[in-house]
């Protein structure tokens, strides 16, 4: 019985997620672009810190 309830819960969550995405696709894509831009900036910052630390250690 637990397997059926777990499967039913998965189906309900899948349908709800799909419905939300289809109704808010523009907002979801906009947020995705923002997250990617922020993560790129964070990776660049870490890379810059690493480069600076490497330069300091070479001296």
N, C-alpha and C positions, 0 to 999 in steps of 0.2 A: 504494500500500500504506500510506503514511503517513496518508492521509486516513481509512482504515478503522480504523487503530489509534487515531487521535485521536478518532474518533467513538465507538469502543468504550470508550475511557477516559472520555469524557464521559457515556456511558450509565451506566457503573459508578459514577462519582462522583454522578450524579443519583439513582440508585437508593439508594446508600448514604446520601446526605443526606436523602432522603425517608424512608427507614426509620428513621434516627436521630431525625428530627423527630417522626414518628408515635409512636415509643416513648418519647420524652422531651418531649412537648409542654408539659407543666406546667413543667418546668425551663427550657425555652427561653423560654416566655412570662414567667417570673419574671425571668430575666436581661435580657430585652428591657425590661421595666419598670424595672429597676435602671439600665440604660444610659440610658434616656430621662430618668429622674430626675436622674442625674448630669450629663447634658448640659444640662438645664434649669438646674440650679444653677450650672454653669459659665457659661452665657449670662447669667444674672442677675448673677453676679459681675462679668463683663466690662462689662455695662451699668452697674452701680453705679460701677465704676472710671471709666468714661467720663463719667458724670454728675458725679462728684467732680472730675475733671480740667476739665470744662467750667465748673463753678462757680469753680474756682480761677483759671481764665484770665479770667473775667468781672470779677474783682476788681481 
